[in-house]
Each structure stands twice: as C-alpha cells, then as structure tokens.
Amino acid sequence: MKRFILGLIVAFFALLYIYIYEKIDVLNTSKLKSYVEKFNKSDNELYPQHISNISALEFLSENIPLIELPNKELEETYYFRWWTFRKHIKSTEDGFVITEFLPEVGWSMKHNTINCPAGHHIYEGRWLKDPKYISEYIDFWLNKSGEGIRQYSFWIADAFIAFNNIHRNDSIMSKQLQPLINNYNEWEKIRKDEGKILFHQYDDRDGMELTVSGRKLNNGTEIFGIESVRPTINSYMFADAKAISKISYMNNDIENGEKYEMKANEIKNEIQRALWNEELNFFTVLPKKYDKTTKPLDVRELIGFIPWYFNLPDDEAKYAAAWNKIMDTTGFYAPVGLTVTEQSDPYFKISYEGHECQWNGPSWPFATTQTLKALANFLNNYSNNKTVSKDDYYNLLLQYSRQHKLENENGVTVNWIDENINPYTGDWISRTRLKNWDGKGWSDDKGGIERGKDYNHSGFTDLILSDLIGIKPNLDNIIEINPLVPDDWDWFAVDNLYIQGKKFSLIWDKTGKKYNRGNGLSLFRDNILVTNSSKIEKITYSMR
C-alpha cells in the first residue's frame, strides 16, 4: 500500500512537472524590457504616433517574436528595428497605415504615406502577432490610397502573398484579387509601351535619385529623373504577376491564373534576354527606347541583384557569376556597407553637395535590404553557386547591423537608423547635410527637424527571422526552417512566434544544456515538440 501511495505521489509530481514545463515559455520579455528601456532613455521623441515610447514595451511584448542570439549586436539591432517600426504605425480614418517619415514631408501622399518602402513595411510587419495593422495597411493601398499606390514602384502583390504566408485569410485574398489586377493593369498603361514586354520607370520613381545609369543615359550629365528599363520595376512586376496568378488559381479563376502566369514568364525571359549584360555578367539598365539589338548599359548597380529577391533568374552558372562582385572591394563591398554603384565605375562618388539623397555611391539600407534578401534566396534556392557562402551573408548582415549607430552631440553612441550612409566612414550623409541646410539649420521644405531619424525605408527584422534563422511559412500550411547561421553557433532561440494563429518556438541547442528542451534544432507548437533534427539543416512541418 505504501509503495502504491508513493507511486501515486511520484506520478503526480511527474505530471505536475510536465504540465509546468510545457507551460514555460522558451524566452520571456525581460531582455526586450531592458532593450526598450535603453532605447527610450536615449530617445528624443519628436513625432509620437499611435504607439508612443511609454506604450512601446506593452505593444512589442504582445506582438513581436522574441529572439536570443549569440551575437548581441544582431540581437540589439533586431529589437531596435522593432522599436522604431512601431513608431510608424499610424491610426487613420482609413485604418492603420505605416509611414516612411515621422514628420510630414511635402512629397508624401494621403496620411503622410509613401509607397516606395511599403514592400519592406509589409515584409517586416507580417511577423506581428496581430494581423490588423498590415492587413489594414494593404487594404489602404489597394482601395483607399488613390494614385499613391503608383507614386513609386512597389511590389504589393508579392508582399501581400508574403503576409498571407503568416496570416492566411482566403476571404481577404479573394476580396483583394480584383484590386491587385486593377493595379497591375494600370501599371501596364502608364509604364509599358505598346508591343513591349518590359516596363520603364524614372530612376527617382524607383526611389533612387541621381543614379549612375541615369547619368550615362544623359551623356554623362547628372539630372534628376531619367526614364529607362530597369531591373527594379521589372522584377517587381514579374513578382506581382506570379502572385496574382497564384491567388487566381486559389480562387478557381483559371483564366486569370493562366494569363498572369504567362505575363510573369514573358517578363522573366525578357529580363534575362534584354537586361543581362554578357560582358559585365550582370543585370543592368536599358534605354527606354530599345530594340532587340540594344545593348544594356555598362554599369553595375546594386539593383542588378534584385531579380534574385524574387527568385527570377534561371539556375545557371552565367547568372550566378553576378555574385562575384558582392564581396569585391572594387565592386560593392566597402568597410561600412554595400555601395549602390560599383566602386570602380568612373561616375561612382560620395558627395556632400547637391541633392541630399544620391544613389551614385552611398550605402542605402533600402538597397541593402533587397540585396541581402536576394543573397539569401540565392544561397537557399540555387545550385550553381561557386561564389558566395552563408558566411558572406552573415558578415554582410552583421555589417548592416553595425550601421545602426550614431555618435550624438554629447559624444555618446546611440542606436540609430537614417537615410544614406557613407560606406567608408559611417556618417549619415543626409542628416549631416540637412541639420544645417544652407547654413540655416533644419529646413521645413526638406521635412523639418531630424527628418531621417527612425527612417522606415528598409527592413531588418525579416532578414533575421526569415533568412538568418530561416523561418519560411507558405500558403500550403508548411513551415520550412532553413537557417543560414554560422557553424560555430551552439544555440539560438525564437519564441512568441505566431503563424496562422498558432504559437511556435524554435530552438537550436547543440548540447541541450542551454534551454533544457533537448538537443538539436527543435520546433515547438504550443510548447509541444513537433519536429527535431540533431543538426542544423532544412526541416519542415505541416500544420494540416
């Protein structure tokens, strides 16, 4: 009898241990709290919107995936970028929108929105637990923004799919299909000539003023706004056509599914035929008026990597050769960040004269985000790679992370994100110039005081979650995990991760002693282990 009672007691405590163990989150919010307190303390909150600094911890605790990384620089930048992102969530009569600048700027559209970085906004914000912020933002662009949706080039349909990979809503996808088609058709009317497959765009309408390609098309003279056939808008339209086709098939709209699938294939083939410069081994720019004999320009710009952002190029060695230039110090690699033009080009420059935003040399977080996403896709999805490694990806990501600093007027280094950065010194060029514009201080015509502070024109958190850690959900309710982390990382963790309304945690624990949840790469759903590998490798989990 005593043995029986003792057995019951042991069993009871064993069950109690399991119950408590399974309810304990992998990570808590203490780390987030310390970061938010640090960011708040050093911040001059000039333009509060829907979520002020005082409410930041509560909002972020409820909504963002928590991470713990061996590299504390990456970890801190991750939390800093979420801290800045929530600053840009704005409540309007048209629902929530995401801003690019916190102060009102004269070139913005409705509610101070600018669509140029909206693809980055959606990729970043899709990881928030509450989908309403990005769902309403997408609806704003498609149904309430007027011509703002085509103010700049914008990969909205592709980003819409990326959002639904995490927060799938078939009803909303069906509802938004026709607005997506309407938007695509309007782009064809205004940016595609009759009889042509490819789209043309002004470089500044890509958000890329004073480009070297534009200068070369203007016989060596700089001018603001040169129209050409660019890898940017054409990659975006390829991706949007693919996304529209996918949504159409999901809605049993076979006609539009086939129609936009064909459009995507035509754009892909024409990009590879017309924009690939055989001598430079790079995707470059064509004049607006071109024919089948026109040679693409002899200039390598960082936009030549954008086709891989959407997995557009064929898996062939000749296209893979483009990546030879990413770590080349005569190409795009510089000590502080990737340059937007190849450094060996005669028109490459870092200028502190003329327009404050030039895309002829500086490092731009917008372009760095696109390039790192493209590189992650190349590493994950292409076999003809003899050029770059995941170590290169990690080093470039770390370099990008280190840009997020500023030495303030008191000589204290604070977390910072701004517009364009000097790739050799780390100086935020636009800020240096704007803070004393024409010797008169901050100019209202240029956007007012600290225009670029907390600038929401790029991405970072998505690069950590989707690419470095490798969390890739899809519309088939499959979660693929394929990390690009360094081989010497013995541990990392992600918690408070919500996909299709379900809570997930991801752990890499080489020995099992860091988190005491077993060794290996483990995915948990509602604290229950659902898949595991003894090493870092590609794993998948079906939520069906």
N, C-alpha and C positions, 0 to 999 in steps of 0.2 A: 504494500500500500504506500509506504514511504517513497519507494522508487517511482511508483506511478505519479504521486503528487510532485515529486522532484522533476519528473519528466515533463509534467504539465507546466511547471514553473519555467523550466528551460525553454520549452516550446513557446510559451507566452512571450518571454523576453526576446527570443529569436525573431518572432513575428513582429514584435514591437520595434526591434532594431531595423528590420527590413522596411517597415512602414515609415519610420522616421528617416531612414537612409534614402528611400526613394523620394521623400518629400523635400529633401535638402537640395537646393539649387546648387549647381556647379560653381557659379560665381554669385557674389552679392554686389550691392551697389556702393560699397564703401570706397572702392577705387574710383568709381565715377564721381562720387561726392567730393573726394579730395581734388580731382581734376577741375570740377566745376567751381569749387571754392577758389582755386588758384586762378582760373580764367576770369571769374567775376571780380576778384580783388584787383587785378591789373587792368581792368577794362574801364574805358570812358564811354558809357552807354549813351551815345548821341541820338540814336534814332530807334527807340523801342517800338516794336510792332505787337503782334498778337501774344507772343510769349516773351516776357521781359526776363532780365537776368535773375530776378528774385524767384521766378517760376521755372527756371531752366532745369534745375535738378529734378523736380517733380515730373515734368514733361519727359525728360530724357530717361529717367528711371522706368517710366511706364512704356516707353516706345522703342528704344533703340536696342539692338543686340549688344550685349556686354562681351568684351573680349579681354583676354590676358595673353600677352605675348612676351617672349624672352627679350625682344628688342624694345626697350622702353621709349625710344624716340618714335617708332612707328605707332606704338600704343598711345602715346600722348597726342600725336597728331590726329589719330583716329578720333579720339574724344573731342579734341579741339574743333575738328571739322563738323562734328555733330552739334557742338555748342554754337558754332557760327551758323549752321544750316537753319536751326530753329529760329534764329533771329529774323530770317527772311520769310517765315510763314506769316501771311497777311490775310486777315479776315475781311471780306468784302461782301457787298450785296449779291455778287456773282459767285459766292462760295470762296473757299480758300484758294489763294494763289501763292506763288513763290517768286520773290523779287530777285533781281540781279544786284542792284544797288540799294542800299538802305535809304540814302537821301533821294528825293525826287530829282530826276535828271530830265533835261529838255527833250531828249530823243527817245524817251520811253513811250509806251503806249498805255492803254487802259490800266488803271490801278498801279501805275509805275512798273508794269511788266515789260520785259524784253524777251523775245522768244529765242534769241541766239543761244543761250546756255540751257534752254529748257530740257533738252535731251539729257544733259548731265543732271539737272534737278530731279527728273523722273527716275533715272537710274539710281541716284542716291536715295531719294525719299521712298522708293519702293520697299526699303527694308524697315520702315517704321511699322510698328505693330498695328496701329490704327490706319486703315487704308484711306480714310476720308480725305486727308489732306491732298494726296496725289490724285486720287480719283476725281475730286472736285477741280483740281488744277487742270487735269487733262480735259475734263468737260468744258472748262473755261476756254481753253484754246480752241476746241473743236466747235463750240456753239455760241460763245459769248464774247470772243475777242475781236471780232470783225477782221480787218485786214492785218491785225497784229500777228496772226499766225504765219503770215508770209513776209513779215518785215525783214527777217533774216532767214537763211537756210536752217532747216530744222527736221530732224529725223523722228517725227512724232509717232508714226505708226509702229516703227521698230521699238521705240521706248514704251509704247502702250502694251505691246506684247511682253516686254521685259517686266513691266509692272504686273501683268496678269500671270506671269510665271510664279509670282509670290502670292498675289491676291486674286486668284482667278474668279471672275464673275462673268459667266456666259451671257447673262441677260444684258449687262453693260456692253460687252463686246459686240453683241448683236445690235444694240441700240446705236453704237458709235461707228458701225461699219460704213453707213452711207456718208456721214460727215468726213470720215477718212478718205473715202473715194472722191468726194467733192473737193477736198483739199488737194488731193493728188492731181485731179483734172485741172484745177486752177493753176497749179504749178506748170502743167504742160502748156497751158495757154500763154503764160507770161514768160516762161524760161526755156521753151523748146521751139526751135524753128521748124517750119513745115518740111517734112522729108528727112529730118534728122532724128537720131535716137538719143543723143546726149543733150544734157541741159547746159545752159550757160548762166553765169552769175557774176556780178561785180564782186571783186575781192573784199571790199568793205562790207558787202551784204552777206558775206560768209563770216563777218565779224573780224576780218583780217585786213586792216588798212595798210596801205603803202608797202605792198609785197614786192619782192624782187621780181617775181614773174610778171607782175603788172608793170614794173619799170622797164623790163625787157620788151614787153609788148608796146611800150610807148617810146621806143628808140632811146632808152637809157635815161629818160627824164622821169622823175618821180611825179606822180599825180594821184589824187585821192579818188579811187574808184575806177578800176579798169575791168571791163567785162571780158570774160573768157570761159572756156570749157575746162572745169576744174575737177580734180578727184574728189573734192568735198561734196558738193551738191549732188554729183552723180552717184557717189556711194550712198548718200542718204536716200536718194530716190530709188535706187536698187533695193535697199533695205526696206523702205516703205512699201514698195510693190510686193516684195516677198511677204511682208506682214499682212497686207491686205488680202493677198491670195490665201494665206493660212486661215485668217478669220472667215473669209468667204466659204472655204471648204467646210469649216466647222459649222457654218450656218446652212449647209447644203445648197449654197449658191455656187453651183458648178461653173456657171458662165463667167462670173467674175473671178472665181478661183483660177480658172484656166487663163483668163485674159491678163490678170496681173502677174501670174507666174510667167507668162510669155514676155511681158514687159520687163520683168526682172532679168530674165535670161538674155534678152536683147541688150539691155544696159551693161550687164556683166561682160558679154562678148565684145561689145564696142569699147568699153573701158580698156580691156586687155589689148584690143587691136589698135585703138587710136591714141590712148594716153600712155602706153608703155614706151618709154624711150630706150631703144635697144642699145644705144651707145652708153647711156648712163646706168642702165639696169635699174630703172626707177620709173614710177608713175609720175608724170609731170603734166604740164598745162598746155592746152591748145588755144590758138586764137579763136574768137567767136565764129568767124567765118573761115571754115576749113573744108577740105575735101579729103578724099582717100589718099592723096599724095602729101598732105600737110604733115610736117614733122613736129612732134611735140617739143616744147622749149627745152633748151639745155640748162636747166636749173633744178637742183634738188632742193625741195622744201619739205618740211616735216609732214605736210598734207599728203605726201606720196605714200605714207603708211596707213592712211585712213581706210583704204579698201579692206585691210585685214580686221579693222574694227567690226566689220560685218561679215567676215569670212568670205569675202568676194573672190579673191584670186584663186585660180586653179592651183592644185598642189603640185607645182612644177619647179624644178631647180632654177629655171631662169628668173622666175618671180622671187624666189627665196633669196636671190643674190642682192636684192634691195637692202636686206637687213645687215649687209656688210658695213653699212655706213652708220649704224646706230651707236656703236661704241668707238667709232673712228674720231680721233681728235681733230682731223681736218674735215670731218663730216659734221655730225650733230652733237657729239659728246663734248661738253665743256665742264669745268670744275664744279659749277654750282647747278647747272641744269641744261637740258636739251635746248639747243638753239633752233629757231624756227626756219632758218635757212642754213644750208651747208656753209661752214666757215671758210672754205677755200674759194667760195664764189666771189668774184671781184666786187659785187654790189653788197656783200654782207657788211653790216655795220651795227654798232651800238651807239645810238645818237641821243644826245641831250638837247637837241634843237628841233624846232618844227613841232609837228603834232606829237602829243604825249604818248600816243599808242601806235607803235610801229611794229609791223610783222616782218621786218627785214633782217632780224638778228637776235633780239632778246629772247629770253625763255618765257613762255606763256603757259601758266597752269592749264588753261583750256586745252591747248595743243598737247601738252604733256599727258593729260588725262586720256585723250584719244589715242596717243601713241602707246601708252602702257597697256591699255585695253587691247589694242591691235597686237602688241607683242605677246600678251598672254594667250590670245587666240592662236597666234602662230605657233607658240610652244605647245599648246594643247591639241591642236587640230590638224597640224601639218607634219608630214613625214620627211619632206625634202628640206631638212634643216641641218646645215653644216656650219652655221654662222654664230648663232646666239644660244645661250643656255638659261636655265632658270636662275643661275647665279647672276647673270647680267640683268635679268628682270628685277631681282631683289635689290641689286645695287642701284639701279635706276629709281626704283620705288623709294629706297632709303634716301637717295639724293633729293628726290622730290619732297619727301617729308622734311628734310633739313632746310628747305627753302622757307618753311613756315615760321620765320623768326624776324624780329626787328629789334634793333637797339634804340630805345626811346630817348627822348631829350634828357632824361636823367641818367643815361648810360646803362640802363637796365634792359636786359634782353627779355622780350615778351613774345608770346605766341602771336602769329600774325599771318594773314593771307590778304593779298592785294592784287594788283593788275599784272604788270610785266616786270620781270626781274633781270638784272644784269647777270648774265651767265658766268661772269668771271669774278665779280665782287660780292654778289648777293644783295646789292642795293635795289630797292623797289623804285624803278625808274620813274614811273608815272607819279608816285607820291612825292619823290624828291623834287620834281618839277612843279607839281600842282600846289604844293604848300606855300610857294611864293611866286605864283604865276604873274609874269610881267612886273615882278618886284612889288606886288600889291597884296600878297597873301592869297588865301583861298578865294577862288572866283566863283560866284554864283552861276555864271554862264557855263562853267565847267562841271557843275554838280555840287558846289559848296564844300564845306569843311570836311576833310577826311573822306572824300568821295569813294576811294577804293578800299577803305577799311572794311574787313569782313566780306570782301568781294565774293559774290556767289556765282562765279563764272566758270567753275571747274568741278571736278569730282575728286574724291579720295577714299571715302568710306566704302564705296562699292568696289574699288580696286582691292581693298583689304579683304572684304567678305567674299566677293565673287571670284577674285583672281589669285591673290596670295594664298588665302585659306581654301579657296576653290569650291565654294558652295554654289551650285548651279541647278536650281529647280527648273522644271519645264511644264508645259501645258498638259503633258501626259501624266501628271502627278508623280513624276520620277524626280528624285533628288540625286544629283550626281555630285560627288565630292572628289575633287582632284587638286590637291594643294600644290603650290609652287614654292613652298617654304624651304629654307636652307636645310641641307642634310644634317647639320650639327644641332638643329633644334631638337631638344629632348621632350619638349612639351609646348602646348598652347591650348587655349580653350575659347569657345564661343557659347554663350548662354543667352536666354531671353530672346531666342530666335523664333519668329513666328512665320510659318509658311502654310498657306491655305488654312489659316486659323488654328493650326496646331503648334504647340510649343516644342522646339527642338534644342538640343545641346550637342555640341561637337567637341570632342576631346582628342588630342594626341598626347599620350603619356607613355613614353618609351619603356619605363620601368614599372609603371603602375603606382609609384610611390608619391607622385606629385598630387594627384587628385583622389587617389584611393578608390577608383572606379574600374579597376582592371587596366591592363597594359594594352598598348596599341592605339590604333585610330578607331574611335568609337562614336557612333551616332545614337543619341537617345531621343526618344519621342515621349513626352510627358514623363521624363525621368526613367523610362524603361529602355534598356538597350535593344536596338533594332538591327544594327549591323556593326561588324567589327573586323578589322584587319590587323595583323600583327606588325605591319609596317606601313609607311606612308605610300599609298598607291591609290589608284582610282577605285572608289567604291560607289555603289548605287543602292537606293532604297525606294521601293514603290509604296506610295500611300494608298493604293487601291485596296 
